[in-house]
């Protein structure tokens, strides 16, 4: 079944949105009922997404839901570019920021499986700049006092964000990091390669001692430099050859090819109770972090950020997540062993992750106790998101993959992601059983 919807966009024009894309050309399209979901209840999700776009609480979104390996919902809402009058389409390309971390983490685990790394390896074994690291003690700025780290940082520390490495945004560290040219989480505007930037990070005081706290920061960028050193390949080539190409993620890039520039979503910002506003066309930083419209298309293309550098589509990213749900395999191509995926998607850090009912594995947030987590989902779910207000989750119990893409930073405290979670989950009507749909190779690409 192909869902064809006529909807009024934020600009008042009417478009026809097909819930198909290049992703579906090699994947079955299923009626929601064939995999235990409700078409009527998924319609509630459509109404909410359209309403948020119509009222300019968000410019536009793309949402993909896959159950039992089959797409049951794939729709665009609102506008890709409000000012230019361009509607959102399902093949739109988004800056996915920290959703990059999951892909880099998989890249590291592939090197572990190759016998090139151990999770217990000190990072300094491969990146000598980390042989001696320091942690802030007292003071700030020029008067900041640092002490030696009590033990070496390991690869597992970086994967679990317990290395103590932040983004340098703490008041005590800001001045020191800014002086070193490190002021945000993105590297798209940098002219030095990632290896040189990571060597600089190693010289700065960190926020906490290794293994003592969950601290979100440059850890996965350090892993990107580690991949380059161990593999002998630039990070973009490694990721493409080992992950993106095998998974046929043809629209995922560190920097946008010129031929795809027209498909890149515009970035918007929003404060509480105000409509979205277009981010600057210049390269200056936004209020909530991130760049204006240009750097990922027009920047120096020098630093490949393993922590926040990729652009992708909802359909590409869903292929990556389906590989993880399939325990490391997709369409006959195996990237990881099932035991590696199992290790990556369980809680490694106990109560160091302070959100009730949840934990953190090797690159993913996990759900350990559904009741304590207090939100819709299942125990065993793994997830994360990006600074531009994108989000994904994988629910192995329900055989569910959900990808939500938009470009909104800051997001003004929007509740849309939590409503998305409720509206997807309430559409589950039973186990994923029923008829299998035929493939749809002849279906057109979205307009």
C-alpha positions as CSV (number, residue, x, y, z in Angstrom):
1,X,0.0,0.0,0.0
2,X,1.3,3.5,-0.9
3,X,-0.1,6.3,1.2
4,X,-0.7,9.5,-0.8
5,X,-1.6,12.5,1.2
6,X,-2.6,16.0,0.1
7,X,-1.7,18.6,2.7
8,X,-1.5,22.3,3.0
9,X,2.0,23.4,3.8
10,X,3.2,26.3,6.0
11,X,3.2,28.6,2.9
12,X,-0.4,27.8,2.1
13,X,0.4,25.8,-1.1
14,X,-0.8,22.3,-1.6
15,X,1.6,19.5,-2.3
16,X,1.3,15.8,-2.8
17,X,3.6,13.7,-0.6
18,X,4.4,10.1,-1.5
19,X,5.6,8.0,1.4
20,X,8.3,6.5,-0.9
21,X,11.9,7.2,-1.6
22,X,15.1,5.6,-2.9
23,X,15.1,3.6,0.4
24,X,11.9,1.9,-0.4
25,X,13.1,0.9,-3.9
26,X,15.0,-1.9,-2.2
27,X,12.7,-2.4,0.7
28,X,9.1,-3.6,1.1
29,X,6.3,-1.2,1.7
30,X,3.8,-2.5,4.2
31,X,0.4,-1.4,5.4
32,X,0.7,-0.6,9.1
33,X,-1.9,-3.3,9.8
34,X,0.3,-6.0,8.1
35,X,3.0,-5.5,10.9
36,X,0.7,-4.9,13.8
37,X,0.3,-1.1,13.7
38,X,-2.8,1.1,13.1
39,X,-3.2,3.4,10.1
40,X,-5.8,5.4,12.0
41,X,-3.5,5.9,15.0
42,X,-0.5,6.9,12.8
43,X,-2.8,9.5,11.3
44,X,-2.7,11.2,14.7
45,X,1.1,11.6,14.3
46,X,0.6,13.2,10.9
47,X,-1.9,15.7,12.3
48,X,0.5,16.8,15.0
49,X,3.5,17.1,12.7
50,X,1.5,19.1,10.3
51,X,0.1,21.3,13.1
52,X,3.6,22.1,14.4
53,X,4.8,23.0,10.9
54,X,1.7,25.1,10.2
55,X,2.1,27.1,13.3
56,X,5.8,27.5,12.7
57,X,6.9,25.8,15.9
58,X,9.2,23.9,13.5
59,X,9.9,24.6,9.8
60,X,9.6,21.1,8.6
61,X,10.2,17.5,9.5
62,X,10.8,14.0,8.0
63,X,9.7,11.0,10.0
64,X,10.3,7.4,9.2
65,X,8.9,4.4,11.1
66,X,10.0,0.8,10.2
67,X,8.7,-2.3,11.9
68,X,9.7,-5.9,11.3
69,X,12.1,-4.6,8.6
70,X,9.3,-2.8,6.6
71,X,8.4,0.8,6.3
72,X,5.0,1.7,7.7
73,X,5.3,5.5,7.9
74,X,7.6,7.8,5.9
75,X,6.3,11.4,5.6
76,X,7.5,14.9,5.3
77,X,5.7,17.9,6.9
78,X,6.1,21.6,6.4
79,X,9.0,23.3,4.6
80,X,12.6,22.6,3.8
81,X,13.1,26.3,3.3
82,X,10.3,28.7,4.3
83,X,11.7,31.8,2.8
84,X,12.3,30.2,-0.6
85,X,9.0,28.4,-0.6
86,X,10.5,24.9,-0.9
87,X,8.4,22.1,0.7
88,X,10.0,19.4,2.8
89,X,10.4,16.1,1.0
90,X,11.4,12.7,2.2
91,X,14.8,12.9,0.4
92,X,15.8,16.1,2.2
93,X,19.4,16.1,3.7
94,X,19.9,17.1,7.3
95,X,22.9,18.0,9.5
96,X,22.6,15.1,12.0
97,X,25.2,16.4,14.5
98,X,25.6,13.9,17.4
99,X,23.8,11.2,15.5
100,X,27.3,10.9,13.9
101,X,28.5,9.4,17.2
102,X,26.7,6.1,16.7
103,X,28.3,5.6,13.2
104,X,31.8,6.5,14.6
105,X,31.3,4.1,17.5
106,X,30.4,1.3,15.1
107,X,33.6,2.1,13.2
108,X,35.6,1.7,16.3
109,X,34.0,-1.6,17.1
110,X,34.8,-2.9,13.6
111,X,38.5,-2.2,14.4
112,X,38.0,-4.1,17.7
113,X,36.6,-7.0,15.7
114,X,39.5,-6.7,13.2
115,X,41.9,-7.3,16.1
116,X,43.4,-3.8,15.8
117,X,42.1,-2.5,19.1
118,X,40.9,-3.6,22.6
119,X,38.3,-1.7,24.6
120,X,40.8,-1.7,27.5
121,X,43.6,-0.1,25.4
122,X,44.8,3.2,26.8
123,X,44.1,5.9,24.2
124,X,47.8,6.9,24.4
125,X,48.8,3.6,22.9
126,X,47.5,4.9,19.6
127,X,47.4,8.7,20.2
128,X,50.6,9.6,22.2
129,X,49.3,13.1,23.0
130,X,47.1,11.5,25.6
131,X,50.0,9.9,27.5
132,X,49.6,12.6,30.3
133,X,46.2,14.3,30.7
134,X,45.0,16.7,33.3
135,X,41.7,17.5,35.1
136,X,40.6,20.9,36.4
137,X,40.8,21.4,40.1
138,X,40.3,25.0,41.2
139,X,40.1,28.4,39.7
140,X,39.2,29.3,36.1
141,X,40.7,30.8,32.9
142,X,44.3,31.8,33.3
143,X,44.2,31.0,37.0
144,X,42.8,27.5,36.6
145,X,44.7,24.8,38.5
146,X,44.8,21.3,37.0
147,X,45.9,18.0,38.5
148,X,47.1,14.9,36.8
149,X,44.6,12.3,35.7
150,X,44.6,9.4,38.2
151,X,44.7,6.8,35.4
152,X,45.0,6.6,31.6
153,X,41.9,7.2,29.5
154,X,40.8,4.0,27.7
155,X,38.9,3.5,24.5
156,X,35.9,2.2,26.5
157,X,35.9,5.5,28.5
158,X,35.6,7.4,25.2
159,X,32.8,5.2,23.9
160,X,30.8,5.5,27.2
161,X,31.5,9.3,27.7
162,X,33.2,8.6,31.0
163,X,36.6,9.9,30.0
164,X,35.9,13.2,31.6
165,X,36.2,15.1,28.3
166,X,33.6,17.8,27.9
167,X,33.1,20.4,25.2
168,X,34.8,23.0,27.3
169,X,31.6,24.9,28.0
170,X,32.0,24.9,31.8
171,X,32.6,28.5,33.1
172,X,36.0,27.4,34.5
173,X,37.1,25.9,31.2
174,X,35.6,28.2,28.6
175,X,38.4,30.7,28.4
176,X,41.1,28.0,28.1
177,X,39.3,26.2,25.4
178,X,38.4,29.3,23.5
179,X,42.1,30.4,23.5
180,X,42.9,27.0,21.9
181,X,40.3,27.7,19.1
182,X,37.7,25.2,20.6
183,X,34.4,26.9,21.3
184,X,31.7,24.5,20.2
185,X,31.0,20.9,19.3
186,X,31.3,21.3,15.5
187,X,34.5,21.3,13.4
188,X,33.0,22.1,9.9
189,X,34.5,25.6,10.0
190,X,38.0,24.4,11.0
191,X,41.0,24.5,8.7
192,X,43.1,22.0,10.6
193,X,42.6,18.2,10.3
194,X,40.9,16.3,13.1
195,X,44.2,14.7,14.3
196,X,45.7,18.1,15.0
197,X,42.6,19.4,16.7
198,X,42.5,16.3,18.9
199,X,46.1,16.7,19.8
200,X,45.2,20.2,21.0
201,X,42.3,18.8,23.1
202,X,44.8,16.5,24.8
203,X,46.7,19.5,26.2
204,X,43.7,21.0,27.8
205,X,42.3,20.3,31.3
206,X,39.3,17.9,31.3
207,X,36.2,18.2,33.4
208,X,36.4,15.0,35.4
209,X,38.7,12.1,36.3
210,X,38.5,9.1,33.9
211,X,35.7,6.7,34.9
212,X,34.2,8.9,37.6
213,X,31.4,10.7,35.7
214,X,29.3,10.8,32.5
215,X,30.6,13.9,30.7
216,X,29.4,14.6,27.2
217,X,31.9,16.2,24.9
218,X,34.7,15.6,22.4
219,X,35.2,11.9,23.3
220,X,33.8,10.6,19.9
221,X,35.9,13.2,18.0
222,X,38.9,11.6,19.7
223,X,37.7,8.3,18.5
224,X,37.5,9.6,15.0
225,X,41.2,10.6,15.2
226,X,41.9,7.1,16.7
227,X,40.2,5.5,13.7
228,X,42.4,7.5,11.3
229,X,45.6,6.5,13.1
230,X,44.8,2.8,13.4
231,X,43.3,2.3,10.0
232,X,45.7,4.6,8.1
233,X,42.8,6.2,6.3
234,X,41.1,9.6,6.6
235,X,37.9,9.3,8.7
236,X,35.7,10.1,5.7
237,X,37.2,7.4,3.6
238,X,37.1,4.8,6.4
239,X,33.4,5.6,7.2
240,X,32.4,5.5,3.6
241,X,34.3,2.3,2.7
242,X,33.5,0.3,5.9
243,X,30.0,1.5,6.7
244,X,28.2,3.8,4.3
245,X,29.0,2.1,1.0
246,X,28.2,-1.5,2.3
247,X,24.9,-0.2,3.7
248,X,24.1,1.7,0.5
249,X,23.8,5.0,2.5
250,X,24.3,7.0,-0.6
251,X,23.2,10.4,0.8
252,X,25.4,10.4,4.0
253,X,28.5,12.6,3.8
254,X,30.8,14.7,6.1
255,X,30.6,17.6,3.7
256,X,27.8,18.0,1.1
257,X,28.6,17.4,-2.5
258,X,27.7,20.4,-4.7
259,X,25.2,18.3,-6.7
260,X,23.1,17.8,-3.6
261,X,23.1,21.3,-2.2
262,X,19.5,22.0,-3.2
263,X,18.3,19.1,-1.0
264,X,19.9,20.5,2.2
265,X,17.3,21.7,4.8
266,X,17.7,25.3,6.0
267,X,18.5,25.8,9.7
268,X,16.0,27.6,11.9
269,X,16.0,28.8,15.5
270,X,13.3,29.3,18.1
271,X,12.9,30.6,21.6
272,X,9.9,29.7,23.8
273,X,6.5,30.7,22.4
274,X,7.9,32.3,19.2
275,X,7.7,31.2,15.6
276,X,10.9,29.8,14.0
277,X,13.4,32.2,12.6
278,X,15.9,31.5,9.9
279,X,19.5,31.1,11.1
280,X,22.1,33.4,9.6
281,X,23.5,32.8,6.1
282,X,26.9,33.6,7.5
283,X,29.2,31.2,9.2
284,X,28.9,32.6,12.7
285,X,27.8,30.4,15.5
286,X,24.1,30.2,16.5
287,X,22.8,31.0,20.0
288,X,22.4,27.3,20.9
289,X,25.6,26.1,19.2
290,X,25.9,25.0,15.6
291,X,26.7,26.9,12.5
292,X,24.6,29.0,10.1
293,X,23.5,27.8,6.7
294,X,26.8,27.4,4.9
295,X,29.8,25.5,6.4
296,X,28.7,21.9,5.7
297,X,28.3,22.9,2.0
298,X,30.9,25.7,1.6
299,X,33.4,25.3,4.5
300,X,37.0,24.3,4.3
301,X,36.3,20.5,4.3
302,X,39.4,19.9,6.4
303,X,38.2,18.4,9.7
304,X,36.1,15.3,9.8
305,X,34.2,15.3,13.1
306,X,33.5,11.8,14.4
307,X,31.3,13.4,17.0
308,X,29.1,15.7,15.0
309,X,30.1,16.0,11.4
310,X,27.8,14.0,9.2
311,X,24.8,14.9,7.0
312,X,22.2,12.3,6.2
313,X,18.6,11.5,5.2
314,X,16.0,9.8,7.3
315,X,16.1,6.8,4.9
316,X,19.9,6.4,5.0
317,X,20.0,6.6,8.8
318,X,17.2,4.1,9.1
319,X,19.3,1.6,7.1
320,X,22.1,2.1,9.6
321,X,19.7,1.5,12.5
322,X,18.1,-1.5,10.9
323,X,21.6,-3.0,10.7
324,X,21.9,-2.5,14.4
325,X,18.4,-4.0,15.0
326,X,19.4,-7.0,12.9
327,X,22.4,-7.6,15.2
328,X,25.0,-6.2,12.8
329,X,23.7,-7.3,9.3
330,X,21.6,-5.7,6.5
331,X,20.7,-7.1,3.1
332,X,23.2,-9.9,3.4
333,X,26.1,-7.6,4.4
334,X,27.4,-8.1,8.0
335,X,29.3,-5.2,9.6
336,X,29.3,-6.4,13.2
337,X,28.8,-9.7,15.1
338,X,25.6,-10.1,17.1
339,X,27.6,-10.2,20.3
340,X,29.3,-6.9,19.5
341,X,25.9,-5.3,19.0
342,X,24.7,-6.8,22.2
343,X,27.7,-5.3,24.0
344,X,27.2,-1.9,22.5
345,X,23.5,-1.6,23.5
346,X,23.6,-2.5,27.2
347,X,24.3,-0.1,30.1
348,X,28.1,0.0,30.9
349,X,28.2,2.8,33.4
350,X,25.5,2.0,36.0
351,X,24.4,5.0,38.0
352,X,27.0,7.3,36.5
353,X,24.2,7.9,34.0
354,X,21.9,9.8,36.2
355,X,18.6,9.8,34.1
356,X,16.3,7.4,36.0
357,X,15.8,4.0,34.4
358,X,18.4,4.6,31.6
359,X,22.0,4.0,31.1
360,X,24.7,4.4,28.4
361,X,26.5,1.7,26.4
362,X,29.1,2.0,23.6
363,X,27.7,5.0,21.8
364,X,24.0,4.7,22.7
365,X,21.6,5.6,25.5
366,X,19.9,2.5,26.8
367,X,16.6,1.8,28.7
368,X,17.1,-0.5,31.7
369,X,13.9,0.0,33.7
370,X,10.8,1.2,31.8
371,X,8.9,2.3,34.8
372,X,11.7,4.4,36.2
373,X,12.4,5.9,32.8
374,X,8.8,7.2,32.8
375,X,8.3,7.4,29.1
376,X,6.9,5.2,26.3
377,X,9.2,2.5,25.0
378,X,10.6,-0.9,26.0
379,X,13.5,-2.2,28.1
380,X,16.4,-2.9,25.8
381,X,15.7,0.2,23.6
382,X,18.7,2.2,22.5
383,X,18.7,5.8,21.1
384,X,20.2,9.2,20.8
385,X,19.8,12.4,18.8
386,X,21.4,15.5,17.4
387,X,21.8,19.2,18.3
388,X,19.6,20.3,15.5
389,X,16.6,18.5,17.3
390,X,16.8,15.3,15.4
391,X,16.1,12.0,17.2
392,X,16.1,8.2,16.7
393,X,15.4,5.1,18.7
394,X,15.5,1.4,18.1
395,X,13.2,-0.9,20.1
396,X,14.2,-4.6,19.7
397,X,11.2,-5.9,21.6
398,X,8.9,-4.2,19.1
399,X,11.2,-4.7,16.1
400,X,10.9,-0.9,15.7
401,X,13.1,1.7,14.1
402,X,12.1,5.4,14.3
403,X,14.0,8.3,12.7
404,X,12.9,11.9,13.1
405,X,14.7,14.7,11.2
406,X,14.5,18.5,11.5
407,X,16.8,21.5,11.7
408,X,15.9,23.6,14.8
409,X,18.6,25.0,17.1
410,X,17.9,26.2,19.7
411,X,14.5,24.5,19.8
412,X,12.8,26.7,22.4
413,X,12.0,23.9,24.7
414,X,9.8,22.1,22.2
415,X,7.8,19.1,23.3
416,X,7.5,17.7,19.8
417,X,10.0,14.8,20.3
418,X,8.2,13.5,23.3
419,X,4.9,13.7,21.5
420,X,6.5,11.9,18.6
421,X,7.5,9.1,20.9
422,X,3.9,8.8,22.3
423,X,2.2,9.0,18.9
424,X,4.5,6.3,17.4
425,X,4.1,4.0,20.3
426,X,0.4,4.3,20.7
427,X,0.0,3.2,17.1
428,X,1.4,-0.3,17.9
429,X,-1.7,-2.5,18.0
430,X,-0.1,-5.9,18.3
431,X,2.8,-8.1,17.4
432,X,4.4,-7.6,13.9
433,X,2.5,-10.4,12.1
434,X,0.6,-10.5,8.9
435,X,1.0,-10.4,5.1
436,X,4.2,-9.4,3.5
437,X,4.1,-6.8,0.8
438,X,5.8,-7.0,-2.5
439,X,8.9,-4.9,-3.3
440,X,8.4,-1.6,-5.1
441,X,11.4,-1.1,-7.4
442,X,9.4,0.8,-9.9
443,X,8.2,3.5,-7.5
444,X,9.4,7.0,-8.3
445,X,11.8,9.1,-6.1
446,X,10.0,11.8,-4.0
447,X,9.4,15.1,-5.7
